Amino acid sequence: MTTPACMYIGLMSGTSMDGIDGVLARIVPGARPEVLAQASLPMPADLRTTLLALNASGPDELGRASLASQALAHCYADTTAQLLQDAALPPSAITAIGAHGQTVRHRPDLGYTVQLNAPALLAERTGIAVIADFRARDVAAGGQGAPLVPAFHAAVFAGDAPRAVLNLGGIANVTLLAPGRPIIGFDTGPANMLLDEWCRRHTGRDYDDDGAFAAAGKVDEQILAYLVSSEPWLTRRPPKSTGRDLFNAAWLDSRLNAWEGYCRRLAPGDIQATLQRFTAVTIAQAIDREAPDTRDVLVCGGGARNGGLMRDLAETLNRPLTPTDAHGIPAQSVEALAFAWLAYAHVQRIPAGLPDVTGARGPRILGACYPA
């Protein structure tokens, strides 16, 4: 019989801002989390537009951010209601919700990171305690505040040989797991972010479904080499993290404008194919540089559903590459489940902030609690 003290909900709206993923899970010490319900709700188009705009300074920014935070909390509450309905559980059965919020600024080099969220409103709407603001304590301790999920990856995916867990969201991040060695995790650069941007410009679609747009083009090796060599952040050693503050439309335009005459001879699909390969190459280079003995790579996140990107990764990584579905957790649910686990870690006072990952001065318990 499941007891209320072990039930958690995780909610995640990632850098791609295409929707809210939710997971309801039973989590107990010493056992693999058991997913009882999953839900994905699309991000309302007007909210997505607002959140994207808030990644840059603009008029009435504080007011717009506050209203967007409230709208996001209502979306989180709707996702929670769907999970409870699917699992046939009342709110009183859930110990806590882990809600990450939407990152609109990430500048740990300046000592801050901003996730839009309204956790008090979410607690009020759901009647469930909410754990939020997961990055702040690690940043206060001198860390990057990201990535947040390596402790969870280690808890559920560690094996008896060196392994990487790769999350393909807007940004790609990797967790390196090896027996007897510290857990390492860091961002490698863009995953879907630049692909989505170019696809929207030239097809009107929010993302490149199964890499079809890229498949219609051809990788340009000169542009690819320039994209890789022109960004110093890519060769920086971890701890490191990034986001739209660096890899954004302006970053892409500045690179393509440097080759403006040359790029005019390329079809938009060629640029898409090159950006797809750029994602794969930067991930492979990061793993080869930091953990060359990695035996296999488990993939999660929305990019795991992009067949073209997965083929590019298989070629560049030159290692077995499998979605986490094959290891018991659907690729699309891993990050939401991670935030359910992070809520559990907060309640159980387990330090999920790892200094070998973030560069913080020591392990830290992450998150702040908003009681029901």
C-alpha positions, 0 to 999 in steps of 0.5 A, a space after each residue: 500500500 503506497 503511503 502519502 510520505 513517498 509521493 512527489 510530483 515534478 514539473 518542468 518547462 525547459 529552455 525550448 518552452 514548448 510545454 510543461 512536462 509533469 510526473 507523479 512518482 513514488 520515491 522511497 530510499 534505496 529504490 528506483 523511483 516508480 512513475 505512476 502518472 505522466 502528463 504533458 501540456 502545451 505551453 500557451 502560445 501567448 505565454 511562450 511569446 512573453 517568456 521568450 521576450 523576457 529573456 532580454 530587457 524590455 519595457 515594464 519588465 518587472 510587471 510582465 515577469 510577474 504576470 508571466 510567473 502567475 500564468 506559468 503557475 496556473 499551467 503548472 497547477 493544470 498539469 498537477 490536476 491532470 496527474 492527480 486525475 490520472 493516478 486517481 489520487 487526492 492532493 493530500 496524498 502528495 508530499 510535495 511538488 518540485 517546480 523548477 520555473 522558467 529560466 530567463 537569466 542565467 549569470 552565475 558569473 555575476 552571482 545570479 540566476 532568475 527562474 520565473 515562477 509563482 510557487 506560493 500561487 501554485 501551493 494555493 491552487 493545488 493544496 500541496 507543498 511546493 519546493 522551488 528556487 532550486 538554483 539559488 543556494 548553490 549560486 550563493 555558495 559560489 556554484 553555477 547553480 546548474 546543471 541540477 540533475 546529475 545527482 538524480 542521474 547517478 541515483 537511477 542510471 549509474 552502471 558498472 562502467 563509465 557512462 554518460 547521461 545526455 539531456 537534449 533540451 534547448 541546451 545540452 547537458 551531460 552527466 558523467 558517471 564512472 565507478 569510483 570517481 566523482 559525479 561530473 555534470 556540465 552544459 555542453 552548448 546548444 541542443 535544440 535551441 538554435 535548431 528551433 530558432 532557424 526552423 521557425 524562421 524558415 518553415 514557420 514550425 516551432 521545431 524540426 520534426 524528426 530532423 526532416 528540415 535538416 535532412 533536406 540540406 547538407 552539412 557545410 563543413 566550413 561553416 561548421 568549423 567556424 561555429 565550433 572555433 569561434 566560441 571560446 565558451 565551448 572549450 572552457 573546462 567545467 564547471 560550466 553552464 549556459 543558456 539563452 544569455 549566450 546561445 541565442 538568435 543574436 549569437 547565430 546571426 553574428 556567426 552567419 553574418 561573418 560569412 554573409 556572402 558565402 551563406 547566401 549560396 546555401 539553402 536554409 536546409 543546409 544551415 539547419 543540417 549544419 546546426 544539427 551537426 554542430 550540436 552533435 559535434 560539441 557534445 562529442 567533443 565535450 565527452 571525449 575531452 572530459 571522459 574519453 573512457 565513456 562506454 555508452 551514452 543514455 539520451 533523454 529530453 525532447 531531442 531524443 525524439 529527433 531521429 536526425 539529431 540522434 543519427 548525427 550523435 551516433 556518428 560523432 560519439 562513436 559509442 552505443 547511444 540509447 534513449 533512457 526508455 530502454 533503461 526504464 524511464 521515458 526520455 521525455 519524462 526524465 527531467 520532470 522526474 528529476 524535479 520530483 526527486 529534487 523535491 524528495 531530496 529537499 524534504 529528506 535533507 539530502 544535498 543534491 547540489 554537488 560541488 564537483 558539478 557546479 563548483 560550489 564551496 560544498 554540498 548544499 540542500 537545494 530549494 525553498 519550501 512553500 507549505 500547502 
